[in-house]
């Protein structure tokens, strides 16, 4: 593994009796990048994440986070990574700030209140910080969940299908939170079954199919695998974004390089 590599996976295999979930998975993730592991339900995405997070042992192959081997240096790996699962793990009885303070205290970090306030500001939750998490929208809960995962400044974070069950506006809130992670230098391994999510966020995309990586590259590299369609006549049709804003009556946000705040988009934007 080079110093520019945050995650390295080689020949990873995992079976449950006669069910072969992973059949020799290989990939690398560069430091400070977003790597999307794309696949349908049952493709093995969560199994890969669970192995990398030391929650599951592989049958064969190797995996390393930084310089730490997942199998032989599990404690060091746990100190290096953070995992956000498919459902937000926030305590709804506590306020947003209290959730963050609690995690900071459990990690025995100095100034838990200061850490909580900084993360609330970072994820645009300061005004909601004193409210019970039960009152938060889906997008706010997920942003709080990601903020909780960042306590202790882990260099690598796993986001396992972070927008499952969220509405379009909430998904965009989460997308901006994910972009914020890499702006701060965090490496993100994102698993998703949503094509637009991978297209919007990822520096590199790997498609996991029937337990194997069948393609791995940038969005442009993947698009070049198919020949461009020949179009003789183009009729402009309204996009889903046009329909959304027209029906909701919300004003389309200006393209400022930041994430949109209220509706889905089909455009690819740079981070």
C-alpha positions in Angstrom: 0.0 0.0 0.0 1.3 3.4 -0.9 1.1 6.5 1.3 -1.6 7.9 -1.0 -3.9 4.8 -0.4 -6.4 4.8 2.4 -8.0 1.5 1.8 -6.7 -1.6 -0.1 -8.7 -4.8 -0.7 -7.2 -7.9 -2.4 -9.0 -11.1 -3.2 -11.7 -10.7 -0.6 -14.1 -13.7 -0.3 -17.0 -14.5 1.9 -19.6 -17.2 1.9 -22.5 -18.2 4.0 -22.7 -22.0 3.6 -23.5 -22.5 -0.1 -24.1 -18.8 -0.7 -21.0 -17.1 -2.2 -21.4 -13.4 -1.4 -17.9 -12.2 -2.3 -15.9 -14.0 -4.9 -12.5 -12.2 -5.0 -13.1 -8.5 -4.6 -10.2 -6.1 -5.4 -10.1 -2.3 -5.1 -8.1 0.7 -3.7 -9.4 4.0 -2.3 -7.2 7.1 -2.5 -6.8 9.3 0.6 -9.3 12.2 0.8 -11.5 10.8 -2.0 -15.1 9.5 -2.3 -15.2 5.9 -3.6 -18.6 4.6 -4.4 -19.3 0.9 -4.3 -22.4 0.5 -6.5 -24.6 -2.5 -6.7 -28.1 -3.9 -6.5 -29.5 -5.3 -3.3 -27.7 -8.5 -2.3 -24.6 -7.7 -4.4 -22.4 -7.8 -1.3 -21.8 -4.1 -0.6 -22.6 -4.2 3.1 -20.6 -7.4 3.5 -17.5 -5.6 2.2 -18.1 -2.7 4.7 -18.6 -5.1 7.6 -15.4 -6.8 6.8 -13.5 -3.5 6.5 -15.0 -2.3 9.8 -13.9 -5.5 11.6 -17.5 -6.6 12.2 -17.1 -9.7 10.0 -14.2 -12.0 9.1 -13.4 -12.7 5.5 -12.9 -16.3 4.4 -10.0 -15.3 2.1 -8.1 -12.3 0.9 -6.7 -9.3 2.6 -7.9 -5.8 3.5 -6.0 -2.9 5.1 -7.0 0.6 6.3 -4.0 2.8 6.1 -1.1 0.6 7.3 -3.3 -1.6 9.5 -4.4 -5.1 8.5 -8.1 -5.6 9.1 -7.7 -9.2 10.3 -4.6 -8.9 12.5 -4.8 -5.3 13.7 -8.5 -5.0 14.3 -8.2 -2.6 17.3 -6.0 -0.2 15.3 -8.5 -0.3 12.4 -11.4 0.5 14.8 -9.5 3.5 16.0 -9.0 4.7 12.4 -12.5 4.3 10.9 -16.1 5.2 11.6 -19.2 3.5 10.3 -22.6 5.0 9.5 -25.2 2.3 8.7 -28.4 2.4 6.7 -30.4 3.8 9.5 -29.5 6.9 11.6 -28.3 5.8 15.0 -29.3 8.8 17.0 -31.0 8.9 20.4 -34.4 10.6 19.8 -34.9 11.4 23.4 -31.8 13.6 23.5 -31.2 16.8 21.7 -28.9 17.0 18.7 -26.2 18.6 20.8 -26.7 16.1 23.7 -26.2 13.2 21.2 -22.9 14.7 20.1 -21.7 15.5 23.7 -22.6 11.9 24.7 -20.4 10.4 22.0 -17.5 12.8 22.8 -17.7 11.8 26.4 -17.8 8.1 25.6 -14.6 8.6 23.6 -13.1 10.4 26.6 -12.3 13.5 24.6 -11.6 16.9 26.2 -14.2 19.7 25.8 -17.2 17.6 24.6 -19.4 20.7 24.4 -17.0 22.5 22.2 -16.7 19.5 19.9 -20.5 19.3 19.7 -20.9 23.0 18.9 -18.3 22.8 16.2 -20.0 19.8 14.5 -23.4 21.4 14.8 -22.0 24.5 12.9 -20.2 22.4 10.4 -23.4 20.5 9.4 -25.8 23.5 9.6 -27.5 22.2 12.7 -26.8 24.9 15.2 -30.3 26.3 15.3 -31.7 22.8 15.8 -29.1 21.8 18.3 -31.2 22.2 21.4 -34.2 20.4 19.9 -34.9 16.7 20.6 -33.7 14.6 17.7 -37.2 13.1 17.5 -38.3 16.4 15.9 -35.7 16.3 13.2 -36.4 15.6 9.5 -34.9 12.5 7.9 -32.1 14.6 6.3 -31.3 16.3 9.6 -31.1 13.0 11.5 -28.8 11.6 8.9 -26.6 14.7 9.0 -26.5 14.4 12.8 -25.6 10.7 12.4 -22.7 11.6 10.2 -21.6 14.3 12.5 -21.5 11.8 15.4 -19.4 9.5 13.3 -16.8 12.2 12.9 -16.2 12.7 16.6 -12.5 11.8 17.2 -11.6 12.8 13.6 -11.4 9.4 12.0 -9.5 9.6 8.7 -11.8 7.0 7.0 -15.6 6.8 7.2 -17.9 4.2 5.8 -21.3 5.3 4.7 -23.5 2.3 4.0 -26.4 3.4 1.8 -26.8 6.7 3.8 -29.8 8.0 1.9 -32.0 4.9 2.0 -35.6 5.9 2.7 -35.0 9.6 2.4 -37.0 12.0 0.3 -35.3 14.0 -2.5 -34.7 17.1 -0.4 -33.2 15.1 2.4 -31.0 13.1 0.1 -29.5 16.4 -1.2 -28.8 17.5 2.4 -26.9 14.3 2.9 -25.0 14.7 -0.3 -23.7 18.1 0.8 -22.7 16.6 4.2 -20.7 13.9 2.3 -19.0 16.5 0.1 -18.1 18.4 3.3 -16.2 15.3 4.6 -13.7 15.2 1.8 -13.3 19.0 1.8 -11.9 18.4 5.3 -9.7 15.6 4.1 -11.7 12.5 5.2 -11.7 9.4 3.0 -15.2 8.1 2.3 -16.3 4.7 1.2 -19.9 5.0 0.1 -22.1 2.1 -0.7 -25.2 2.8 -2.7 -27.7 1.3 -5.1 -28.7 4.7 -6.5 -26.9 5.5 -9.7 -27.4 9.3 -9.4 -25.9 9.2 -5.9 -22.7 7.7 -7.2 -22.7 10.0 -10.2 -23.1 13.1 -8.0 -20.6 12.3 -5.3 -17.9 9.8 -6.3 -14.3 10.4 -7.5 -14.2 6.7 -8.5 -17.0 4.2 -8.9 -16.8 0.4 -8.7 -19.7 -1.8 -9.7 -20.1 -4.9 -7.5 -22.1 -7.6 -9.3 -22.6 -11.2 -8.1 -19.7 -10.9 -5.7 -17.1 -9.4 -8.0 -16.0 -6.0 -9.1 -16.9 -5.9 -12.8 -15.7 -2.3 -13.5 -13.8 0.3 -11.6 -13.0 3.9 -12.8 -14.0 7.5 -12.9 -17.4 8.5 -14.1 -15.9 9.6 -17.4 -14.0 6.3 -17.8 -17.2 4.3 -17.2 -19.2 6.4 -19.7 -16.6 5.7 -22.3 -17.3 2.0 -22.1 -20.5 2.6 -24.1 -20.5 4.3 -27.5 -22.3 7.6 -27.7 -25.8 7.5 -29.1 -26.4 9.1 -32.5 -29.1 11.8 -32.3 -30.7 13.2 -35.4 -33.2 15.4 -33.7 -33.4 16.7 -30.2 -36.6 17.9 -28.6 -36.1 19.6 -25.2 -38.2 17.9 -22.5 -38.6 19.2 -19.0 -36.2 17.6 -16.6 -37.3 16.0 -13.3 -35.8 19.1 -11.6 -38.0 21.4 -13.7 -41.1 19.3 -12.7 -40.2 19.3 -9.0 -39.7 23.1 -8.8 -42.8 23.8 -10.9 -45.1 21.5 -8.8 -43.7 22.6 -5.4 -43.5 26.2 -6.2 -40.0 26.5 -4.7 -37.4 28.7 -6.4 -34.6 26.9 -8.2 -31.3 27.6 -6.3 -28.5 29.3 -8.2 -25.5 27.1 -9.1 -22.9 28.4 -6.7 -20.8 25.2 -6.4 -22.6 24.3 -3.2 -25.2 21.6 -2.9 -28.8 22.4 -3.7 -31.1 22.8 -0.7 -34.5 21.7 -1.7 -34.8 19.4 -4.7 -33.2 16.6 -6.6 -30.9 17.3 -9.6 -29.9 15.4 -12.6 -26.8 17.5 -13.3 -23.3 16.5 -12.4 -21.6 19.1 -10.3 -18.0 19.4 -9.2 -17.3 19.4 -5.6 
